[in-house]
């Protein structure tokens, strides 16, 4: 699950569609808001996950009582909008998530390290996430962050992998993955400070695909920023498109590269079975055998593509109505993809990785029908 702030309710909707299907995750990985959603999923029993995701998203999108769009008061005269939600987030923060620093702090030296304080998020996570469950490894859990001092990207993973010990996951590891500067402060863990993993890579898919030993699997990739999009014609479209490109993290290029390499591995494995014994004994054949792999992988892409322009503030537009719209779209998109279920078809020979972006085809078909 990709990072994307307020856009993350789309991921919650996707999971709601998955919740009562056979396609339950044995591994959830996330960056930033994707890390928070991942923690809620991995840190709860299956029957409570949607309830806890709802509690988080309803809680953090509760507007201030004095804000015009709050229930009652002046709400009938100030219809809720993305713009109002974004302005409210900038001025007042979001309850149970982040709050602006007191004005007095800006008259002191040294200046604060961030515009907002995220102490409230720790309490929210500890209330909604069972970290003992995560550390019991009922579901594999991985979140990415960046070491502020070294600039190195790191995954906090509750499972040992590739000679790395498991991390004992706490709320701080999830917060670190979402500590996007300069809005949020770095999070200290064991004497080191970490920022949002989206500074280096906003999508954890590559980590899942590259982790060894490889296993045949289906990966649901839930992205919040589309890599592909139209040429903008207005300033709001330009600002939104720039943000999409910046945070999509070249996911498509990364998967394409992995697919080419893994297809080679699968073909090496198939070729090995056809070699005579005298060729198998050669150093060249032995080397190739070490590169071979018989596993297959399906990558199912669920990418949030809003129907209308949302502008550059879309990832901090936390209005309740906007959150629900994105949640519903995520649920409907996932239901459409699950109904198609193309990954149930047999793999063709010589193919190690298949990728499915059914939503792009659906949107293209709808546009064609409209034209």
KEKE-3310 file (N, C-alpha, C; in steps of 0.2 Angstrom, whole numbers, plus 5000, padded with zeros to 4 digits):
npx = (5004:5003:5010:5001:4993:4978:4972:4972:4961:4955:4962:4958:4944:4947:4952:4940:4932:4940:4939:4929:4932:4941:4954:4964:4977:4993:5003:5006:5012:5018:5019:5020:5004:4999:5006:5000:4987:4991:4996:4984:4977:4985:4987:4975:4961:4954:4940:4938:4945:4939:4931:4940:4947:4938:4935:4947:4948:4935:4937:4949:4944:4935:4928:4933:4923:4919:4921:4914:4908:4906:4894:4878:4876:4883:4883:4873:4875:4887:4893:4902:4918:4932:4942:4938:4941:4955:4960:4955:4963:4976:4975:4971:4975:4972:4961:4967:4978:4987:4993:4994:5009:5010:5008:5017:5029:5035:5041:5053:5070:5080:5070:5055:5056:5047:5031:5020:5014:5014:5010:4998:4995:5002:4995:4982:4986:4990:4978:4970:4977:4984:4998:5005:5000:5004:5018:5018:5018:5007:5002:5013:5022:5027:5035:5041:5055:5065:5082:5087:5099:5109:5102:5098:5087:5075:5067:5056:5052:5042:5047:5060:5072:5082:5095:5093:5088:5072:5061:5055:5040:5033:5022:5030:5037:5028:5024:5036:5037:5027:5032:5032:5042:5042:5031:5029:5038:5054:5055:5061:5070:5077:5089:5091:5085:5070:5062:5048:5046:5042:5050:5061:5056:5039:5032:5030:5030:5041:5050:5043:5042:5056:5061:5069:5067:5059:5042:5028:5015:5001:5000:4992:4993:4991:4989:4990:4993:4993:5004:5003:4995:4984:4990:4991:4979:4976:4981:4977:4976:4989:4997:4992:4995:5009:5012:5007:5016:5028:5026:5022:5032:5039:5033:5028:5038:5047:5041:5040:5054:5057:5048:5054:5066:5062:5055:5065:5072:5062:5062:5075:5074:5065:5072:5083:5078:5078:5090:5104:5113:5127:5129:5123:5132:5142:5152:5146:5132:5129:5130:5120:5109:5109:5103:5090:5072:5057:5045:5029:5021:5008:5004:4992:4985:4978:4973:4971:4961:4954:4938:4937:4947:4957:4967:4982:4981:4975:4980:4980:4967:4956:4942:4927:4917:4924:4933:4924:4920:4931:4934:4922:4925:4937:4932:4922:4930:4939:4930:4925:4937:4940:4929:4932:4944:4957:4968:4966:4967:4977:4995:5004:5016:5033:5032:5034:5029:5014:5004:4991:4980:4966:4957:4962:4959:4945:4942:4946:4938:4926:4927:4929:4916:4908:4913)
npy = (4994:5010:5027:5042:5051:5059:5052:5039:5032:5026:5014:5008:5005:4996:4986:4982:4977:4965:4958:4948:4938:4924:4929:4933:4943:4936:4944:4961:4976:4993:5011:5026:5033:5021:5012:5015:5010:4997:4992:4993:4983:4971:4971:4967:4955:4946:4948:4960:4970:4979:4986:4993:5000:5008:5015:5022:5031:5038:5044:5052:5061:5069:5085:5100:5107:5120:5123:5127:5117:5107:5095:5101:5118:5130:5121:5119:5130:5130:5120:5104:5102:5097:5107:5114:5104:5103:5115:5116:5105:5111:5122:5117:5104:5086:5077:5065:5062:5073:5089:5107:5116:5125:5143:5151:5143:5147:5159:5156:5151:5137:5136:5126:5109:5104:5108:5102:5092:5075:5068:5063:5053:5042:5038:5035:5024:5014:5012:5006:4996:4980:4977:4966:4956:4958:4957:4943:4938:4933:4938:4943:4959:4974:4990:5004:5016:5031:5033:5047:5053:5045:5044:5032:5020:5009:4994:4991:4976:4962:4950:4939:4941:4938:4937:4947:4952:4950:4964:4971:4977:4993:5007:5017:5013:5013:5026:5032:5028:5037:5050:5063:5076:5094:5094:5084:5079:5070:5053:5046:5031:5019:5027:5032:5042:5044:5047:5049:5035:5038:5047:5041:5029:5027:5016:5000:4988:4983:4978:4967:4959:4956:4950:4936:4919:4917:4915:4907:4919:4930:4947:4961:4977:4992:5007:5025:5036:5039:5033:5035:5048:5061:5075:5090:5104:5115:5125:5119:5106:5104:5105:5094:5083:5084:5080:5067:5061:5063:5055:5043:5034:5027:5014:5006:5005:4998:4986:4981:4979:4969:4959:4955:4950:4940:4932:4927:4919:4909:4903:4898:4889:4880:4876:4869:4857:4851:4848:4838:4826:4828:4841:4848:4846:4856:4871:4882:4879:4876:4888:4895:4888:4892:4904:4901:4900:4893:4899:4908:4923:4935:4951:4962:4976:4990:5005:5022:5032:5046:5053:5066:5082:5085:5093:5100:5099:5087:5076:5080:5084:5081:5080:5074:5069:5068:5058:5047:5046:5042:5030:5022:5022:5014:5002:4998:4998:4987:4977:4975:4971:4959:4952:4949:4942:4938:4931:4918:4910:4898:4899:4904:4895:4898:4911:4921:4931:4939:4954:4964:4977:4980:4991:5002:4997:4997:5010:5016:5009:5015:5028:5027:5023:5034:5043)
npz = (5000:4995:5000:5004:5011:5014:5004:5007:5012:5001:5000:5012:5008:4998:5005:5012:5002:5000:5012:5015:5006:4999:4997:5007:5015:5018:5020:5023:5017:5019:5015:5023:5024:5020:5028:5040:5038:5035:5047:5055:5048:5049:5063:5069:5072:5059:5058:5064:5057:5047:5054:5063:5054:5050:5061:5063:5051:5052:5064:5062:5053:5058:5059:5067:5080:5079:5066:5050:5042:5051:5059:5061:5067:5056:5045:5035:5027:5022:5012:5013:5006:4996:4997:5008:5018:5016:5020:5033:5038:5037:5045:5058:5059:5061:5071:5083:5075:5069:5075:5074:5079:5094:5093:5100:5100:5088:5090:5097:5099:5095:5080:5078:5072:5064:5056:5062:5076:5080:5091:5095:5086:5090:5102:5095:5087:5096:5102:5092:5086:5089:5094:5099:5092:5079:5082:5085:5073:5065:5054:5041:5042:5035:5035:5027:5029:5031:5036:5044:5046:5038:5026:5021:5015:5024:5029:5041:5048:5053:5052:5051:5037:5023:5030:5039:5055:5064:5067:5082:5082:5085:5089:5085:5074:5064:5064:5060:5047:5041:5043:5036:5031:5028:5036:5047:5062:5063:5068:5083:5085:5094:5096:5083:5070:5060:5044:5033:5022:5009:5004:4997:4991:4987:4986:4992:4984:4977:4987:4992:4981:4979:4990:4997:5003:4987:4984:4976:4973:4975:4973:4978:4973:4979:4974:4976:4969:4952:4939:4926:4916:4909:4899:4907:4907:4914:4928:4941:4937:4932:4944:4951:4943:4943:4956:4956:4947:4955:4966:4962:4961:4951:4949:4939:4930:4938:4941:4928:4925:4935:4931:4918:4922:4931:4922:4914:4924:4927:4914:4913:4923:4918:4906:4912:4916:4904:4900:4895:4906:4905:4901:4912:4921:4918:4922:4918:4916:4929:4935:4929:4934:4947:4946:4942:4944:4949:4953:4952:4950:4952:4949:4955:4950:4959:4957:4962:4954:4952:4947:4944:4943:4956:4962:4969:4983:4986:4994:5007:5010:5020:5022:5029:5020:5007:5011:5013:5000:4993:4999:4996:4982:4982:4987:4977:4966:4969:4970:4957:4951:4958:4954:4941:4942:4935:4938:4941:4930:4921:4921:4907:4897:4901:4907:4921:4928:4929:4926:4931:4926:4927:4930:4923:4910:4911:4913:4901:4892:4896:4893:4880:4876:4880:4871)
capx = (5000:5007:5009:4997:4989:4971:4970:4973:4954:4954:4965:4953:4939:4949:4952:4934:4930:4944:4938:4925:4934:4947:4960:4966:4984:4997:5009:5004:5017:5015:5023:5016:4997:4999:5009:4995:4982:4994:4996:4977:4975:4989:4986:4968:4958:4950:4933:4938:4949:4935:4928:4945:4949:4932:4936:4953:4946:4930:4940:4953:4941:4930:4930:4932:4916:4918:4922:4907:4906:4904:4887:4875:4879:4882:4884:4869:4877:4894:4894:4908:4922:4939:4945:4937:4945:4962:4961:4955:4969:4982:4975:4969:4977:4967:4960:4970:4983:4992:4990:4999:5012:5008:5011:5023:5035:5039:5045:5058:5076:5079:5064:5053:5059:5041:5025:5014:5016:5011:5010:4991:4995:5004:4989:4978:4989:4990:4971:4967:4982:4987:5005:5007:4997:5009:5024:5017:5019:5001:5003:5019:5021:5033:5034:5047:5056:5072:5086:5088:5106:5112:5098:5097:5080:5075:5061:5055:5049:5041:5049:5067:5072:5089:5100:5091:5083:5065:5060:5049:5036:5030:5019:5035:5039:5023:5024:5042:5035:5023:5034:5034:5045:5043:5025:5029:5044:5057:5053:5067:5069:5084:5094:5091:5079:5068:5057:5043:5049:5040:5056:5065:5051:5033:5028:5034:5030:5048:5053:5039:5044:5063:5062:5070:5066:5053:5036:5022:5010:4997:5001:4988:4996:4986:4993:4986:4995:4994:5010:5001:4989:4984:4993:4986:4977:4975:4985:4976:4978:4997:4999:4990:4999:5016:5012:5006:5022:5033:5025:5020:5039:5040:5031:5027:5045:5050:5038:5042:5060:5056:5045:5059:5071:5059:5053:5072:5073:5058:5064:5081:5072:5062:5078:5087:5075:5078:5097:5107:5118:5134:5128:5121:5139:5147:5151:5141:5125:5128:5129:5113:5104:5108:5099:5084:5067:5051:5039:5026:5019:5003:5003:4985:4985:4972:4976:4966:4961:4948:4935:4938:4953:4957:4972:4988:4980:4971:4983:4979:4960:4954:4935:4923:4913:4929:4936:4919:4919:4937:4933:4918:4928:4941:4928:4919:4936:4941:4924:4926:4943:4939:4924:4935:4949:4960:4974:4964:4969:4983:5000:5006:5023:5039:5030:5035:5026:5009:5002:4984:4978:4959:4954:4964:4955:4938:4941:4947:4932:4920:4929:4927:4909:4906:4915)
capy = (5000:5016:5032:5047:5055:5058:5047:5032:5029:5022:5008:5005:5003:4990:4980:4980:4972:4959:4956:4942:4934:4920:4932:4936:4943:4934:4949:4968:4981:4999:5017:5032:5031:5014:5009:5015:5005:4990:4991:4991:4976:4966:4971:4965:4949:4947:4950:4967:4974:4984:4990:4997:5005:5013:5019:5027:5036:5042:5048:5058:5066:5073:5092:5104:5109:5127:5123:5128:5110:5102:5094:5106:5125:5133:5117:5120:5136:5129:5113:5101:5101:5095:5113:5115:5099:5104:5121:5114:5101:5115:5127:5114:5097:5081:5074:5058:5061:5078:5095:5112:5118:5132:5149:5153:5140:5150:5165:5154:5148:5136:5135:5119:5104:5103:5112:5099:5087:5069:5064:5060:5047:5036:5035:5032:5017:5010:5010:5003:4991:4975:4976:4959:4952:4959:4953:4936:4936:4930:4941:4947:4966:4978:4997:5008:5023:5033:5036:5055:5054:5042:5044:5025:5017:5003:4992:4988:4969:4958:4943:4939:4941:4939:4938:4953:4950:4953:4970:4971:4982:4997:5012:5022:5011:5015:5033:5034:5027:5042:5056:5067:5083:5097:5094:5080:5078:5063:5049:5042:5023:5016:5032:5034:5046:5042:5051:5045:5031:5040:5052:5037:5025:5028:5010:4994:4982:4980:4974:4961:4955:4955:4946:4929:4915:4918:4910:4909:4923:4935:4953:4967:4983:4997:5014:5031:5041:5035:5035:5038:5052:5066:5081:5095:5110:5120:5125:5114:5099:5103:5103:5087:5079:5084:5076:5060:5058:5063:5050:5036:5030:5023:5008:5002:5003:4993:4979:4979:4976:4963:4954:4953:4946:4934:4927:4924:4914:4904:4899:4895:4883:4875:4874:4865:4851:4848:4848:4831:4826:4831:4849:4850:4846:4861:4877:4887:4877:4876:4895:4897:4885:4896:4910:4899:4900:4891:4902:4912:4929:4939:4958:4965:4984:4994:5012:5027:5037:5050:5055:5073:5085:5086:5098:5098:5098:5081:5071:5083:5085:5076:5081:5067:5067:5066:5052:5042:5045:5038:5023:5019:5020:5008:4996:4997:4996:4980:4972:4974:4967:4952:4948:4947:4937:4934:4927:4911:4907:4895:4903:4901:4893:4903:4917:4920:4937:4943:4960:4965:4983:4980:4997:5006:4995:4999:5017:5017:5007:5020:5034:5026:5022:5040:5047)
capz = (5000:4994:5004:5000:5016:5015:4999:5010:5013:4996:5002:5017:5004:4994:5010:5014:4997:5001:5019:5015:5001:5000:4995:5013:5014:5023:5021:5022:5017:5017:5016:5025:5026:5018:5034:5045:5036:5035:5054:5057:5046:5052:5070:5071:5069:5052:5059:5067:5053:5044:5060:5066:5049:5050:5067:5062:5046:5054:5069:5060:5048:5062:5059:5073:5082:5077:5058:5047:5039:5056:5059:5065:5066:5050:5040:5029:5023:5020:5010:5013:5000:4997:4998:5015:5021:5015:5024:5040:5040:5037:5051:5064:5060:5061:5078:5083:5070:5070:5077:5073:5085:5097:5090:5104:5098:5082:5092:5101:5095:5088:5078:5078:5067:5059:5057:5066:5081:5079:5097:5095:5082:5094:5106:5091:5085:5102:5104:5087:5084:5093:5092:5101:5087:5074:5084:5085:5066:5062:5047:5040:5042:5033:5033:5025:5032:5029:5041:5043:5046:5033:5020:5019:5016:5028:5031:5048:5046:5059:5050:5048:5030:5020:5035:5044:5061:5064:5071:5086:5079:5090:5086:5083:5068:5059:5064:5056:5040:5039:5046:5030:5032:5035:5040:5053:5064:5063:5074:5085:5087:5096:5095:5076:5068:5053:5040:5029:5017:5002:5002:4993:4987:4990:4985:4995:4981:4975:4993:4992:4975:4979:4996:4996:4997:4983:4984:4971:4976:4972:4976:4977:4974:4980:4974:4977:4963:4945:4935:4919:4916:4904:4899:4910:4903:4919:4934:4946:4934:4932:4951:4953:4939:4946:4962:4954:4945:4960:4972:4960:4962:4945:4951:4933:4927:4943:4940:4921:4926:4939:4926:4913:4926:4933:4916:4913:4929:4925:4908:4915:4927:4913:4902:4916:4916:4897:4898:4897:4912:4903:4901:4918:4925:4917:4927:4915:4918:4936:4937:4927:4938:4953:4945:4940:4949:4946:4956:4948:4953:4949:4952:4953:4952:4960:4957:4963:4948:4953:4941:4942:4945:4964:4963:4973:4990:4987:4999:5014:5010:5025:5024:5030:5013:5003:5014:5011:4992:4991:5002:4991:4975:4983:4988:4971:4961:4971:4969:4950:4950:4961:4950:4935:4945:4929:4941:4942:4924:4922:4918:4900:4898:4900:4910:4928:4932:4926:4929:4928:4928:4924:4931:4917:4904:4912:4912:4894:4889:4898:4890:4873:4875:4880:4865)
cpx = (5004:5005:5004:4992:4982:4968:4969:4966:4952:4956:4960:4947:4941:4949:4945:4931:4934:4942:4934:4926:4940:4954:4962:4974:4987:5003:5006:5010:5015:5020:5018:5009:4996:5002:5004:4990:4984:4994:4989:4975:4979:4988:4979:4966:4954:4944:4933:4942:4945:4933:4934:4947:4944:4933:4942:4950:4940:4933:4944:4950:4935:4932:4929:4925:4914:4918:4915:4904:4904:4896:4884:4878:4878:4883:4880:4871:4884:4895:4901:4911:4929:4943:4945:4941:4952:4964:4960:4961:4975:4981:4974:4972:4971:4967:4963:4975:4988:4989:4996:5002:5010:5012:5017:5030:5039:5042:5051:5064:5079:5072:5062:5056:5053:5035:5020:5018:5011:5010:5003:4991:4997:4998:4984:4980:4988:4983:4968:4971:4984:4994:5008:5005:5002:5016:5024:5017:5013:5000:5009:5018:5027:5031:5041:5048:5063:5076:5088:5095:5110:5109:5097:5090:5080:5068:5061:5050:5048:5044:5056:5068:5079:5094:5099:5086:5077:5065:5054:5045:5032:5026:5024:5037:5034:5023:5030:5040:5031:5025:5037:5036:5042:5037:5026:5036:5047:5055:5060:5066:5076:5090:5095:5084:5077:5062:5053:5047:5047:5046:5060:5061:5045:5029:5032:5033:5036:5051:5049:5041:5051:5065:5063:5069:5060:5048:5031:5017:5006:4998:4996:4991:4991:4989:4988:4988:4997:5000:5008:4995:4989:4988:4989:4985:4976:4980:4984:4978:4986:4999:4997:4994:5006:5017:5011:5013:5028:5032:5023:5026:5040:5039:5030:5033:5048:5048:5040:5049:5061:5053:5050:5064:5068:5057:5060:5073:5069:5060:5071:5079:5069:5068:5082:5085:5076:5086:5100:5112:5125:5134:5127:5128:5143:5146:5146:5134:5124:5127:5122:5108:5103:5104:5092:5079:5061:5044:5036:5022:5014:5003:4997:4985:4978:4975:4971:4966:4954:4945:4935:4945:4952:4962:4978:4987:4976:4974:4982:4972:4957:4946:4932:4920:4918:4932:4931:4919:4925:4936:4928:4921:4933:4937:4925:4925:4938:4936:4924:4932:4942:4934:4927:4940:4953:4966:4972:4965:4975:4989:5002:5014:5028:5037:5031:5031:5020:5006:4995:4982:4971:4956:4956:4960:4947:4937:4942:4941:4926:4921:4927:4920:4906:4907:4910)
cpy = (5006:5022:5037:5051:5053:5053:5040:5029:5025:5015:5004:5002:4997:4984:4978:4975:4965:4955:4949:4938:4929:4923:4936:4937:4940:4938:4956:4972:4988:5005:5022:5030:5024:5010:5009:5010:4998:4988:4989:4984:4971:4965:4970:4958:4950:4950:4957:4972:4980:4989:4995:5002:5010:5018:5024:5032:5040:5047:5054:5063:5070:5080:5095:5107:5116:5128:5123:5121:5105:5101:5099:5113:5127:5128:5117:5125:5135:5122:5111:5100:5099:5101:5115:5110:5100:5110:5120:5110:5106:5120:5123:5107:5092:5078:5067:5057:5067:5085:5101:5114:5124:5138:5151:5150:5143:5156:5163:5152:5143:5135:5127:5115:5103:5107:5109:5094:5081:5065:5060:5054:5041:5033:5032:5025:5012:5008:5006:4997:4987:4974:4969:4955:4952:4956:4946:4933:4932:4932:4945:4954:4969:4985:5000:5015:5025:5036:5043:5056:5051:5042:5037:5023:5011:5001:4989:4982:4965:4951:4943:4938:4942:4941:4944:4950:4953:4960:4969:4977:4986:5002:5017:5020:5013:5022:5036:5033:5033:5049:5060:5074:5087:5097:5090:5079:5071:5060:5045:5035:5021:5021:5034:5038:5045:5047:5046:5042:5034:5045:5048:5033:5025:5021:5004:4988:4979:4976:4968:4956:4952:4950:4939:4925:4916:4913:4912:4913:4927:4942:4958:4973:4989:5004:5020:5037:5037:5038:5038:5043:5057:5072:5087:5101:5116:5120:5120:5107:5098:5102:5096:5082:5078:5080:5069:5057:5058:5057:5043:5031:5025:5015:5003:5000:4998:4986:4976:4976:4970:4957:4951:4948:4939:4929:4924:4918:4908:4900:4896:4888:4878:4872:4868:4858:4847:4846:4840:4832:4829:4838:4851:4850:4852:4867:4882:4885:4877:4883:4897:4894:4889:4902:4908:4899:4898:4894:4907:4918:4933:4946:4961:4972:4987:5001:5017:5032:5041:5052:5062:5076:5087:5091:5095:5096:5091:5076:5074:5085:5080:5077:5074:5065:5065:5059:5046:5041:5041:5031:5019:5017:5014:5002:4994:4994:4989:4975:4970:4970:4960:4948:4945:4941:4934:4930:4920:4907:4904:4899:4900:4899:4898:4910:4916:4926:4939:4949:4962:4972:4984:4987:5002:5004:4997:5006:5019:5015:5012:5026:5033:5026:5029:5044:5044)
cpz = (5000:4999:5000:5005:5016:5009:5002:5012:5007:4997:5007:5013:5000:4999:5012:5009:4998:5007:5019:5009:5003:4999:5001:5013:5020:5024:5019:5022:5015:5018:5018:5027:5025:5024:5039:5044:5036:5043:5057:5055:5049:5060:5073:5068:5063:5053:5061:5062:5050:5049:5062:5060:5049:5056:5066:5057:5048:5060:5067:5055:5052:5062:5066:5074:5079:5069:5055:5044:5045:5057:5064:5064:5060:5044:5034:5024:5020:5018:5010:5007:5002:4999:5006:5020:5021:5020:5031:5042:5041:5044:5058:5065:5059:5068:5078:5079:5071:5072:5076:5080:5088:5094:5093:5102:5092:5084:5096:5096:5099:5086:5078:5072:5062:5061:5062:5071:5080:5085:5097:5091:5086:5098:5101:5089:5090:5104:5098:5084:5089:5091:5094:5096:5081:5076:5084:5078:5063:5055:5046:5039:5040:5032:5032:5028:5030:5035:5039:5042:5040:5026:5017:5020:5019:5029:5038:5047:5052:5058:5048:5041:5028:5025:5040:5049:5060:5068:5075:5085:5085:5086:5082:5076:5062:5058:5059:5049:5037:5041:5040:5032:5027:5039:5047:5055:5063:5069:5076:5087:5088:5094:5088:5074:5061:5051:5036:5023:5010:5000:4997:4988:4991:4989:4987:4990:4979:4981:4993:4987:4976:4985:4994:5003:4993:4984:4979:4975:4972:4976:4974:4978:4974:4980:4974:4972:4957:4942:4929:4920:4910:4904:4902:4906:4907:4924:4939:4943:4934:4939:4953:4949:4941:4952:4961:4952:4950:4965:4969:4960:4957:4946:4944:4930:4932:4942:4933:4922:4929:4934:4921:4916:4928:4928:4914:4918:4928:4919:4909:4919:4923:4908:4906:4916:4909:4895:4900:4903:4911:4903:4908:4923:4924:4921:4924:4917:4925:4939:4935:4932:4945:4952:4943:4946:4946:4949:4951:4952:4949:4953:4950:4955:4953:4962:4957:4957:4949:4947:4939:4945:4953:4966:4968:4980:4991:4993:5006:5014:5014:5026:5024:5023:5008:5005:5012:5004:4990:4993:4998:4985:4976:4983:4981:4966:4963:4969:4961:4948:4952:4957:4944:4937:4939:4932:4942:4936:4925:4919:4912:4901:4897:4903:4918:4932:4927:4930:4926:4931:4924:4925:4925:4911:4905:4911:4905:4890:4890:4894:4882:4871:4876:4874:4859)
residu = (UNK:UNK:UNK:UNK:UNK:UNK:UNK:UNK:UNK:UNK:UNK:UNK:UNK:UNK:UNK:UNK:UNK:UNK:UNK:UNK:UNK:UNK:UNK:UNK:UNK:UNK:UNK:UNK:UNK:UNK:UNK:UNK:UNK:UNK:UNK:UNK:UNK:UNK:UNK:UNK:UNK:UNK:UNK:UNK:UNK:UNK:UNK:UNK:UNK:UNK:UNK:UNK:UNK:UNK:UNK:UNK:UNK:UNK:UNK:UNK:UNK:UNK:UNK:UNK:UNK:UNK:UNK:UNK:UNK:UNK:UNK:UNK:UNK:UNK:UNK:UNK:UNK:UNK:UNK:UNK:UNK:UNK:UNK:UNK:UNK:UNK:UNK:UNK:UNK:UNK:UNK:UNK:UNK:UNK:UNK:UNK:UNK:UNK:UNK:UNK:UNK:UNK:UNK:UNK:UNK:UNK:UNK:UNK:UNK:UNK:UNK:UNK:UNK:UNK:UNK:UNK:UNK:UNK:UNK:UNK:UNK:UNK:UNK:UNK:UNK:UNK:UNK:UNK:UNK:UNK:UNK:UNK:UNK:UNK:UNK:UNK:UNK:UNK:UNK:UNK:UNK:UNK:UNK:UNK:UNK:UNK:UNK:UNK:UNK:UNK:UNK:UNK:UNK:UNK:UNK:UNK:UNK:UNK:UNK:UNK:UNK:UNK:UNK:UNK:UNK:UNK:UNK:UNK:UNK:UNK:UNK:UNK:UNK:UNK:UNK:UNK:UNK:UNK:UNK:UNK:UNK:UNK:UNK:UNK:UNK:UNK:UNK:UNK:UNK:UNK:UNK:UNK:UNK:UNK:UNK:UNK:UNK:UNK:UNK:UNK:UNK:UNK:UNK:UNK:UNK:UNK:UNK:UNK:UNK:UNK:UNK:UNK:UNK:UNK:UNK:UNK:UNK:UNK:UNK:UNK:UNK:UNK:UNK:UNK:UNK:UNK:UNK:UNK:UNK:UNK:UNK:UNK:UNK:UNK:UNK:UNK:UNK:UNK:UNK:UNK:UNK:UNK:UNK:UNK:UNK:UNK:UNK:UNK:UNK:UNK:UNK:UNK:UNK:UNK:UNK:UNK:UNK:UNK:UNK:UNK:UNK:UNK:UNK:UNK:UNK:UNK:UNK:UNK:UNK:UNK:UNK:UNK:UNK:UNK:UNK:UNK:UNK:UNK:UNK:UNK:UNK:UNK:UNK:UNK:UNK:UNK:UNK:UNK:UNK:UNK:UNK:UNK:UNK:UNK:UNK:UNK:UNK:UNK:UNK:UNK:UNK:UNK:UNK:UNK:UNK:UNK:UNK:UNK:UNK:UNK:UNK:UNK:UNK:UNK:UNK:UNK:UNK:UNK:UNK:UNK:UNK:UNK:UNK:UNK:UNK:UNK:UNK:UNK:UNK:UNK:UNK:UNK:UNK:UNK:UNK:UNK:UNK:UNK:UNK:UNK:UNK:UNK:UNK:UNK:UNK:UNK:UNK:UNK:UNK:UNK:UNK:UNK:UNK:UNK:UNK:UNK:UNK:UNK:UNK:UNK:UNK:UNK:UNK:UNK:UNK:UNK:UNK:UNK:UNK:UNK:UNK)
# end
